[in-house]
Amino acid sequence: MSNSQKLFNDAKKVIPSGVNSPVRYFEPYPFFTKKSHGAYIWDEDKNKYIDFCNGYGALLLGHRRKEILNAVSKQLTQGTLFCTPTESEIELSKLIIGNFPSIEKVRLVNTGGEATMTAIRLARGFTKKKKIIKFEGCYHGAHDSVLVKAGSGSAHNGISVSDGGLDEVSKNTLVVQYNNAEDLEKTITKNKDIAGVIIEPILANMGLILPENNFLSDVRKITKENDIPLIFDEVVTGFRIAPGGAQQHFRIKPDITTLAKALGNGFTVAAVGGQKEIMDLLSPGGKVYQASTYAGNPISVSAAIASIKTINKIKNKLYPKLERYNALLTHSIDNMATDMKIPHQINFTSSMFQIFFTNKPVIDYKTSKNADTKKFKKMFSTLLKNKVFIAPSQFEVIFLSDAHTQTDLNHTVDAFDVALKSVKN
């Protein structure tokens, strides 16, 4: 019995299902990680993997990045938690504002879910309305307002997908189709009590699904015409797609933005930012309440400052490198799958990609469900045997980091060759 299997058996005795987040589980049992560095992680059985999960996108700069570790180490000598304002919070806020022109003020929080929860509360406080529109397949955290089941066709009242979720809360969430601006417009026309529209500009929690044509521009136009705040959930795309996130890439200016993941490159820090007139509604100056003991804690803030400064310093090399590596990797995988006559679609952009085993384009939640998840599981398990670690779900994303090398790519292409052959057979 492996050390990971022993640890998993032990974990199940004290941790529900043996894991502290559902996506960490895979059959027959997840490996337990001992350490990490750069592009690699080592499990408790001394296996070394090339990491393409990358903290579900958080580790844009790779594991244990020197600049970030140095900043955190320095802060550790000064203190870990003050629960008073600090100069570093101002510095971080200015860095975020400098990268995101749509943001005029920032409130620091701890997690992406906390950021989206605050953003939605702000939208409701600003408009004095109740209903939120989200897009089918977009994930905005595990709070009741957004943890709803998306139905087919036009928007409908949300139904909680979790026991313990309140339908009384989720009924105020309307769900519309991604890449379908007409569906959004019709829903707004039928409902006059819309407080805000929240969207992942690029879907990164339903595999990887990209906005088509002028979809995001249309969403911005429709929300502006109806005086509805637009919330860009850039928890995944912020800093990863560009220094200014997807809004820089697509040249869209939302009213509210949420950030996390790559903001701290492995440290728990998040932010919600937006226009002054909206952000100033937050307590204590306004009546929209938000509070947290660990918000703006100096350890996470020091990591985020170092992360943004590093990104800004190397951005002219960082993003072209990631795009080049992504193109090389996806092109190789596409060619191999085509030669093997395996029906597939590969969606990719910047440093993110995903392969779907289907012969139909994947452009929204419905079409993502056409993918053969059994084939994906087979690919995942074979990649793992060949020391390449990707997220164990079809509906997550494969992430590259600055730490990956050409040698890593060469090994990964070879591993995908073996994995695709296993899928074929």
Number of C-alpha atoms within 10 A of each C-alpha: 5 10 14 18 17 12 16 20 14 12 15 12 10 10 11 11 14 19 15 11 9 10 12 15 17 15 8 8 15 17 21 17 15 13 14 16 13 19 23 21 21 19 17 16 14 12 13 18 20 22 29 24 21 27 17 21 27 27 30 29 26 25 25 17 20 13 15 25 15 15 19 23 13 13 17 14 8 11 11 14 15 12 13 9 11 13 8 16 21 14 14 22 20 17 16 25 18 14 18 21 15 20 23 20 19 24 21 25 26 20 21 25 22 22 27 30 21 23 29 23 20 27 29 20 19 20 16 12 15 18 24 24 25 28 25 24 26 26 20 24 17 16 16 21 28 29 21 28 18 26 18 12 10 15 23 18 17 24 22 22 16 14 6 8 17 16 18 13 18 23 18 21 30 30 28 26 23 28 23 18 20 16 18 25 16 13 19 20 11 9 10 12 16 26 24 28 24 25 23 26 24 22 28 26 19 21 25 26 30 20 18 11 9 11 17 22 15 17 22 20 14 18 19 14 9 13 13 22 25 24 27 28 30 30 30 26 30 26 29 29 23 20 21 22 23 23 23 18 11 13 12 17 20 22 24 28 29 32 29 32 27 30 30 24 27 26 23 24 28 28 26 29 27 26 17 13 11 22 25 19 17 19 12 11 10 12 13 19 14 15 13 12 12 18 21 28 25 25 22 26 29 27 27 31 25 24 26 22 16 16 22 17 11 10 16 10 11 19 21 13 18 24 18 12 21 22 18 16 17 19 14 17 20 17 11 17 21 12 9 14 10 17 15 18 18 19 18 19 16 20 27 25 22 22 22 25 21 19 12 14 16 23 18 23 23 16 13 22 15 15 23 15 16 12 17 21 17 16 24 24 20 22 23 18 15 19 20 24 23 24 20 22 19 26 22 21 29 26 25 28 27 20 18 20 14 10 9 15 17 13 15 21 20 14 20 22 20 17 23 22 16 15 20 15 6
